[in-house]
Amino acid sequence: MAQKFQSVRGFNDILPADTVIWQRVEAAARETFTAYGYGEIRIPLLESTALFKRAIGDATDVVEKEMFSFDDRDSGNLTLRPEFTAGLVRAGLEHGLLHNQQQRLWCMGPVFRHERPQAGRYRQFHQLDVEAYGIPGPDVDIEIVALSARLLRRLGLADLTLELNSLGEGDARVAYRAALVEYLERYESSLDEDSRRRLKTNPLRVLDSKVPATQEIARDAPLLLDHLDSVSRAHFDALRQGLEDLGIDYVVNPRIVRGLDYYTRTVFEWTTTRLGSQGTVLAGGRYDGLVAQLGGSPSPAIGWASGIERLILLLKAQGDIEAPPLADIYVCVLGEQAQRPAARLAEQLRDSGFSVVLNVGGGKLPAQFKRADRSGARFALVLGDVEAAAEQVQVKSLRDAASPQETCTWAELPARLRSLFTVL
């Protein structure tokens, strides 16, 4: 028996019925990014493994457990990108985009993490990513959060909560880390295994644990917001004021730490209760030290990413998503003499701006009407040998049974269809 092939676990096909929803999300993202003056950049799927280890941090879950890495015979150890930021910084440094410059960039595409597949979290998933470089003040924090808010509104997503925190920087963060370790060490034997390991390598990540017993311990841990330096405090206060000025509601959540080592100062998440444990819809923050960490001159930076699969899950959970039709018009063809004129008519209608599906492969009229209905087209055009000879066509509404069928000449057809679409 022939071998049956299936997609690799965690790597999913996106079928036409869903692709139109993806296109809606991608189009909304492009329009929103353009409205803020962000330019698209496209970077490779593969990067040096060392890039992600240096940028993300050896002690993060992404580097320790989740990267798809392999030895290449020419280029050493390579990794399928698990996120965009490290690659964006690498590209910016390689092409001279980040030295004494402001850059507003966006990209989208697949990323890869070896996680346990579940709804909204796959091993190949897709992200929208927005980043700004070379701007130190809170004004760009306000802009980039406002951009995210506008995108979510544009998609029609509701019941989302914006959560903010500041991680501080410098000596104040070192002091907080020491205070946190001192507190957690009292309960070390009660922490889960991952948190005991993180206590030695990345203690802030203990605050992000999903284990109930560890969450209970973390509830009374010292708060980072109580240890902020004055500059970080002023930055955070200005961000909050700016969001209030724009009418963007938020809550302060001192437990947000994000999962990657490079974050400093501002961090934020848009969350929902509609997706169970996958509650984060969009998240990001500042990483002012990353450019220098990867070999460039110091440059402030901020960005966010959002999983497209999760956005689509949320759209479906709201129940208000409707896939657009594959075409405006379906051309039914009856008779051998009508096939060639029908192809010519379909091309003329496409020249006039309509999307058209031409029936091919024959079939009786009822079967063609079924195909027309499945296409989502609003109108079927019926072209037989007699109509083709006279350059006429029958126009039938597929969405309004009470609408009478009418005959129209080819010359009149584009204008008549436009008027019918306007009425609908």
PARO-403986 format. One record per residue (C-alpha): x, y, z. Coordinates in Angstrom, 1 decimal. Example, Ala and Ser with C-alpha at 12.3 -4.5 7.8 and 13.67 -1.06 7.14 Angstrom:
<atoms>
<atom <12.3,-4.5,7.8>>
<atom <13.7,-1.1,7.1>>
</atoms>
This chain:
<atoms>
<atom <0.0,0.0,0.0>>
<atom <1.3,3.4,-0.9>>
<atom <2.6,5.6,1.9>>
<atom <0.1,8.2,3.1>>
<atom <1.7,11.6,3.7>>
<atom <0.5,14.1,6.2>>
<atom <1.7,17.5,7.3>>
<atom <4.4,17.5,10.1>>
<atom <3.0,17.9,13.6>>
<atom <2.5,21.5,14.4>>
<atom <2.9,22.6,10.7>>
<atom <-0.5,23.3,9.3>>
<atom <-2.0,23.9,5.9>>
<atom <-4.1,27.0,5.4>>
<atom <-7.0,26.2,3.0>>
<atom <-8.8,28.6,0.7>>
<atom <-11.8,29.1,3.0>>
<atom <-9.4,30.4,5.7>>
<atom <-7.0,32.1,3.4>>
<atom <-9.5,34.9,2.6>>
<atom <-9.6,35.6,6.4>>
<atom <-5.8,35.7,6.5>>
<atom <-5.8,38.2,3.6>>
<atom <-8.3,40.4,5.5>>
<atom <-5.9,40.5,8.6>>
<atom <-2.8,41.1,6.4>>
<atom <-4.5,43.9,4.4>>
<atom <-5.7,45.6,7.6>>
<atom <-2.1,45.3,9.0>>
<atom <-0.5,46.8,5.9>>
<atom <-3.0,49.7,5.8>>
<atom <-2.5,50.5,9.5>>
<atom <1.3,50.3,9.3>>
<atom <1.3,52.6,6.3>>
<atom <-0.9,55.1,8.1>>
<atom <1.9,55.5,10.7>>
<atom <4.7,55.7,8.2>>
<atom <6.3,52.3,8.9>>
<atom <8.1,50.6,6.0>>
<atom <8.1,46.9,5.2>>
<atom <11.3,44.9,5.6>>
<atom <11.7,41.2,4.6>>
<atom <14.4,39.1,6.3>>
<atom <15.5,35.4,5.9>>
<atom <13.9,32.5,7.6>>
<atom <17.4,31.2,8.6>>
<atom <19.9,33.0,10.8>>
<atom <23.0,32.0,12.7>>
<atom <22.0,30.2,15.9>>
<atom <24.5,32.4,17.8>>
<atom <22.5,35.5,16.8>>
<atom <19.4,34.3,18.8>>
<atom <21.5,33.0,21.7>>
<atom <23.1,36.4,22.1>>
<atom <19.9,38.4,21.5>>
<atom <17.2,36.4,23.3>>
<atom <19.4,34.9,26.1>>
<atom <20.7,31.4,26.8>>
<atom <18.4,31.1,29.9>>
<atom <15.1,31.7,28.0>>
<atom <12.6,28.9,27.1>>
<atom <13.0,29.9,23.4>>
<atom <16.7,29.2,23.3>>
<atom <16.8,26.3,25.8>>
<atom <13.8,24.3,24.5>>
<atom <12.1,25.7,21.4>>
<atom <14.5,26.5,18.6>>
<atom <14.7,24.4,15.4>>
<atom <18.5,24.4,14.9>>
<atom <20.8,22.3,12.7>>
<atom <24.3,22.1,11.5>>
<atom <24.8,23.3,7.9>>
<atom <27.8,22.1,5.9>>
<atom <28.7,25.6,4.8>>
<atom <27.4,28.0,7.4>>
<atom <27.8,26.4,10.8>>
<atom <24.8,26.0,13.1>>
<atom <21.7,27.7,11.8>>
<atom <18.2,28.2,13.3>>
<atom <14.8,28.8,11.8>>
<atom <13.8,32.2,13.2>>
<atom <11.8,31.9,16.4>>
<atom <11.0,35.7,16.4>>
<atom <11.8,38.7,14.2>>
<atom <13.6,41.2,16.4>>
<atom <17.1,39.7,16.4>>
<atom <17.0,39.3,12.6>>
<atom <15.8,42.8,12.1>>
<atom <18.6,44.2,14.2>>
<atom <21.1,42.0,12.3>>
<atom <19.7,43.3,9.0>>
<atom <19.8,46.9,10.2>>
<atom <23.4,46.7,11.3>>
<atom <24.5,44.8,8.1>>
<atom <22.9,47.4,5.8>>
<atom <23.7,50.6,7.8>>
<atom <20.1,51.4,8.8>>
<atom <20.6,51.9,12.5>>
<atom <23.6,54.2,13.0>>
<atom <22.4,57.7,14.1>>
<atom <19.0,57.1,12.3>>
<atom <15.4,56.7,13.1>>
<atom <13.8,53.7,11.5>>
<atom <10.1,52.6,11.6>>
<atom <9.9,49.0,10.3>>
<atom <7.4,46.2,10.0>>
<atom <7.3,42.7,8.7>>
<atom <5.2,39.6,8.6>>
<atom <5.6,35.9,8.0>>
<atom <6.3,32.5,9.5>>
<atom <8.3,31.9,12.7>>
<atom <9.2,28.5,14.3>>
<atom <9.2,27.2,17.8>>
<atom <9.3,23.6,19.0>>
<atom <6.3,23.9,21.4>>
<atom <3.5,21.5,22.2>>
<atom <0.9,22.2,19.5>>
<atom <-2.5,23.6,20.6>>
<atom <-5.1,25.9,19.4>>
<atom <-3.5,29.2,18.4>>
<atom <0.1,27.9,19.1>>
<atom <1.8,25.9,16.5>>
<atom <5.4,25.0,15.6>>
<atom <5.2,27.0,12.5>>
<atom <3.1,30.1,13.1>>
<atom <2.9,33.6,11.7>>
<atom <3.5,37.0,13.2>>
<atom <3.0,40.6,12.5>>
<atom <6.0,42.5,13.8>>
<atom <6.4,46.3,14.2>>
<atom <9.6,48.0,15.4>>
<atom <11.0,51.5,15.8>>
<atom <14.7,52.3,16.3>>
<atom <16.7,55.4,17.3>>
<atom <13.9,57.2,19.3>>
<atom <14.6,57.3,23.1>>
<atom <11.6,59.1,24.5>>
<atom <8.2,57.8,25.6>>
<atom <6.5,59.5,22.6>>
<atom <7.4,56.5,20.4>>
<atom <6.1,54.1,23.1>>
<atom <2.8,56.0,22.9>>
<atom <2.9,55.8,19.1>>
<atom <3.6,52.1,18.9>>
<atom <0.9,51.2,21.4>>
<atom <-1.6,53.5,19.6>>
<atom <-0.7,51.7,16.4>>
<atom <-1.5,48.4,17.9>>
<atom <-4.8,49.7,19.3>>
<atom <-5.8,51.0,15.9>>
<atom <-5.0,47.7,14.2>>
<atom <-7.1,45.8,16.7>>
<atom <-10.0,48.2,16.2>>
<atom <-9.7,48.0,12.5>>
<atom <-10.0,44.2,12.7>>
<atom <-13.2,44.7,14.8>>
<atom <-11.7,42.9,17.9>>
<atom <-13.6,43.6,21.1>>
<atom <-13.2,43.0,24.8>>
<atom <-9.4,43.4,24.9>>
<atom <-7.4,44.7,27.8>>
<atom <-4.2,46.6,27.4>>
<atom <-1.8,45.8,30.3>>
<atom <1.3,47.8,31.0>>
<atom <4.4,47.5,33.1>>
<atom <8.0,48.9,33.3>>
<atom <11.0,46.7,33.9>>
<atom <13.3,49.6,34.6>>
<atom <17.0,49.3,33.8>>
<atom <20.5,49.7,35.2>>
<atom <21.3,49.6,38.9>>
<atom <17.7,49.7,40.0>>
<atom <16.9,46.6,38.0>>
<atom <19.9,44.8,39.5>>
<atom <18.7,45.8,43.0>>
<atom <15.2,44.5,42.2>>
<atom <16.6,41.2,41.0>>
<atom <18.5,40.7,44.2>>
<atom <15.4,41.5,46.3>>
<atom <13.3,39.1,44.2>>
<atom <15.9,36.3,44.5>>
<atom <16.1,36.8,48.3>>
<atom <12.3,36.5,48.5>>
<atom <12.0,33.4,46.2>>
<atom <14.8,31.5,47.9>>
<atom <12.6,31.3,51.0>>
<atom <10.2,29.2,49.0>>
<atom <12.7,27.4,46.7>>
<atom <11.6,23.9,47.7>>
<atom <8.0,24.7,46.8>>
<atom <8.7,26.1,43.3>>
<atom <8.2,24.0,40.3>>
<atom <11.3,22.6,38.6>>
<atom <11.5,25.2,35.8>>
<atom <11.2,28.0,38.3>>
<atom <13.9,26.6,40.5>>
<atom <16.2,26.6,37.5>>
<atom <15.2,30.1,36.5>>
<atom <15.8,31.3,40.0>>
<atom <19.5,30.9,39.3>>
<atom <19.5,32.1,35.6>>
<atom <16.6,34.4,35.0>>
<atom <14.5,35.0,38.2>>
<atom <12.1,37.5,36.6>>
<atom <10.7,34.7,34.6>>
<atom <9.5,33.0,37.7>>
<atom <6.9,35.8,37.9>>
<atom <5.6,34.6,34.6>>
<atom <5.1,30.9,35.7>>
<atom <1.8,29.2,34.8>>
<atom <2.1,26.7,37.6>>
<atom <-0.6,27.5,40.2>>
<atom <1.6,26.8,43.3>>
<atom <4.4,29.0,41.9>>
<atom <1.9,31.7,41.0>>
<atom <0.7,31.7,44.6>>
<atom <4.2,32.3,45.8>>
<atom <4.9,35.0,43.2>>
<atom <1.7,36.9,44.3>>
<atom <3.5,38.3,47.3>>
<atom <6.9,38.9,45.7>>
<atom <8.4,42.4,45.6>>
<atom <7.1,44.5,42.8>>
<atom <9.4,45.8,40.2>>
<atom <7.4,49.1,39.9>>
<atom <8.4,49.8,43.5>>
<atom <12.1,49.6,42.6>>
<atom <12.1,51.8,39.4>>
<atom <14.8,54.4,39.0>>
<atom <13.6,58.0,38.6>>
<atom <14.3,58.1,34.8>>
<atom <12.3,54.9,34.2>>
<atom <9.5,56.1,36.4>>
<atom <9.2,59.4,34.5>>
<atom <9.3,57.5,31.2>>
<atom <6.5,55.2,32.4>>
<atom <4.4,58.1,33.8>>
<atom <4.7,59.9,30.4>>
<atom <3.6,56.8,28.6>>
<atom <0.5,56.5,30.7>>
<atom <-0.3,60.1,30.3>>
<atom <0.0,59.9,26.6>>
<atom <-2.3,56.9,26.3>>
<atom <-4.8,58.7,28.5>>
<atom <-4.6,61.7,26.2>>
<atom <-5.5,59.5,23.2>>
<atom <-8.3,57.8,25.1>>
<atom <-6.6,54.4,25.2>>
<atom <-7.7,52.5,28.3>>
<atom <-5.1,50.4,30.1>>
<atom <-4.4,48.7,33.4>>
<atom <-1.0,48.5,35.1>>
<atom <0.1,44.8,35.7>>
<atom <3.3,44.7,37.6>>
<atom <3.7,40.9,36.8>>
<atom <4.3,41.4,33.1>>
<atom <7.9,40.5,32.4>>
<atom <7.8,39.0,28.9>>
<atom <9.8,35.9,28.0>>
<atom <12.9,37.3,26.3>>
<atom <15.9,38.7,28.1>>
<atom <16.4,41.8,26.0>>
<atom <13.4,43.8,27.3>>
<atom <13.9,47.0,29.3>>
<atom <11.5,49.7,30.6>>
<atom <8.2,49.5,28.8>>
<atom <6.5,46.2,28.3>>
<atom <2.8,45.7,27.4>>
<atom <0.3,43.1,26.4>>
<atom <-3.2,43.1,24.8>>
<atom <-5.1,40.2,26.4>>
<atom <-8.4,38.5,26.1>>
<atom <-10.5,36.0,28.1>>
<atom <-12.0,34.5,25.0>>
<atom <-9.2,32.1,24.1>>
<atom <-8.6,30.2,27.4>>
<atom <-5.0,29.9,28.3>>
<atom <-3.9,31.6,25.1>>
<atom <-4.9,35.0,26.5>>
<atom <-2.2,37.2,25.0>>
<atom <-3.1,38.6,21.6>>
<atom <-0.3,41.1,21.0>>
<atom <2.7,42.0,23.1>>
<atom <6.0,43.9,23.1>>
<atom <8.1,46.5,24.8>>
<atom <11.5,48.3,24.8>>
<atom <14.9,46.7,24.2>>
<atom <17.2,49.7,24.3>>
<atom <20.4,47.6,24.8>>
<atom <19.9,45.1,22.0>>
<atom <21.5,46.9,19.1>>
<atom <24.7,47.4,21.2>>
<atom <24.5,43.8,22.4>>
<atom <24.6,42.6,18.8>>
<atom <27.7,44.8,18.0>>
<atom <26.2,48.1,16.9>>
<atom <26.3,51.6,18.4>>
<atom <23.8,52.0,21.2>>
<atom <20.4,52.7,19.8>>
<atom <17.0,52.8,21.6>>
<atom <14.3,50.5,20.2>>
<atom <10.8,49.3,20.8>>
<atom <8.4,46.9,19.1>>
<atom <5.6,44.4,19.3>>
<atom <4.5,41.2,17.7>>
<atom <1.2,39.5,17.3>>
<atom <0.4,35.9,16.2>>
<atom <-1.9,35.9,13.1>>
<atom <-3.3,32.5,14.0>>
<atom <-4.4,33.9,17.4>>
<atom <-6.0,37.0,15.8>>
<atom <-8.0,34.8,13.5>>
<atom <-9.0,32.5,16.4>>
<atom <-10.3,35.6,18.2>>
<atom <-12.2,36.8,15.2>>
<atom <-13.8,33.4,14.9>>
<atom <-14.6,33.3,18.6>>
<atom <-16.5,36.6,18.2>>
<atom <-18.6,35.0,15.5>>
<atom <-18.7,38.0,13.3>>
<atom <-16.2,36.9,10.6>>
<atom <-17.6,36.4,7.2>>
<atom <-15.4,35.1,4.4>>
<atom <-15.7,37.3,1.2>>
<atom <-16.9,35.6,-2.0>>
<atom <-14.3,34.1,-4.3>>
<atom <-15.8,36.1,-7.2>>
<atom <-18.4,38.7,-8.1>>
<atom <-19.8,36.8,-11.1>>
<atom <-20.1,33.2,-12.3>>
<atom <-20.4,32.6,-16.0>>
<atom <-22.5,29.5,-16.9>>
<atom <-21.9,28.1,-20.4>>
<atom <-24.4,26.1,-22.4>>
<atom <-23.4,24.7,-25.8>>
<atom <-20.2,24.0,-27.6>>
<atom <-20.4,27.2,-29.7>>
<atom <-20.7,29.4,-26.5>>
<atom <-17.5,28.3,-24.8>>
<atom <-15.0,30.5,-26.7>>
<atom <-17.3,33.6,-26.6>>
<atom <-17.8,33.0,-22.9>>
<atom <-14.0,33.1,-22.3>>
<atom <-13.8,36.4,-24.2>>
<atom <-16.8,37.8,-22.2>>
<atom <-15.2,36.8,-18.9>>
<atom <-11.9,38.6,-19.9>>
<atom <-13.9,41.7,-20.8>>
<atom <-15.6,41.8,-17.4>>
<atom <-12.3,41.3,-15.7>>
<atom <-11.0,44.3,-17.7>>
<atom <-13.9,46.3,-16.2>>
<atom <-12.8,45.4,-12.6>>
<atom <-15.1,42.4,-11.8>>
<atom <-13.8,39.1,-10.4>>
<atom <-15.2,36.3,-12.6>>
<atom <-15.3,32.5,-12.4>>
<atom <-15.9,30.9,-15.8>>
<atom <-17.5,27.5,-15.7>>
<atom <-15.2,24.9,-17.3>>
<atom <-15.6,21.2,-17.7>>
<atom <-19.2,21.4,-18.9>>
<atom <-22.2,20.3,-16.9>>
<atom <-25.9,20.8,-17.0>>
<atom <-27.3,24.2,-16.0>>
<atom <-28.5,23.1,-12.5>>
<atom <-25.0,21.7,-11.7>>
<atom <-23.4,24.9,-12.9>>
<atom <-25.8,27.0,-10.7>>
<atom <-24.7,24.9,-7.7>>
<atom <-21.1,25.7,-8.5>>
<atom <-22.0,29.3,-8.9>>
<atom <-23.7,29.4,-5.5>>
<atom <-20.6,27.7,-3.8>>
<atom <-18.4,30.4,-5.3>>
<atom <-20.2,33.1,-3.3>>
<atom <-20.8,35.1,-6.5>>
<atom <-23.8,37.5,-6.4>>
<atom <-24.8,37.0,-10.0>>
<atom <-24.7,34.2,-12.6>>
<atom <-24.5,35.0,-16.3>>
<atom <-26.0,32.4,-18.6>>
<atom <-24.5,32.2,-22.1>>
<atom <-25.8,29.7,-24.6>>
<atom <-25.2,29.3,-28.3>>
<atom <-28.1,31.7,-29.2>>
<atom <-26.9,34.4,-26.7>>
<atom <-23.3,34.1,-27.9>>
<atom <-24.3,34.6,-31.5>>
<atom <-26.2,37.8,-30.6>>
<atom <-23.6,39.0,-28.0>>
<atom <-26.2,38.9,-25.3>>
<atom <-26.3,37.2,-21.9>>
<atom <-28.9,36.3,-19.2>>
<atom <-28.3,37.9,-15.8>>
<atom <-29.6,36.0,-12.8>>
<atom <-29.2,37.0,-9.1>>
<atom <-27.9,34.2,-6.9>>
<atom <-28.7,36.0,-3.6>>
<atom <-32.2,37.4,-4.3>>
<atom <-34.7,34.8,-5.5>>
<atom <-37.3,37.5,-6.1>>
<atom <-35.2,39.4,-8.5>>
<atom <-36.2,38.7,-12.1>>
<atom <-33.8,37.3,-14.6>>
<atom <-33.0,39.8,-17.4>>
<atom <-31.3,39.9,-20.8>>
<atom <-28.4,42.3,-21.4>>
<atom <-26.1,43.0,-24.3>>
<atom <-22.4,42.6,-23.8>>
<atom <-21.9,46.3,-24.4>>
<atom <-24.4,47.3,-21.7>>
<atom <-23.3,44.6,-19.3>>
<atom <-20.5,46.3,-17.2>>
<atom <-22.7,49.4,-16.5>>
<atom <-25.7,47.2,-15.7>>
<atom <-23.8,45.0,-13.3>>
<atom <-22.3,48.0,-11.5>>
<atom <-25.8,49.4,-11.0>>
<atom <-27.0,46.0,-9.6>>
<atom <-24.1,45.7,-7.2>>
<atom <-24.8,49.3,-6.0>>
<atom <-28.4,48.3,-5.2>>
<atom <-27.2,45.2,-3.3>>
</atoms>
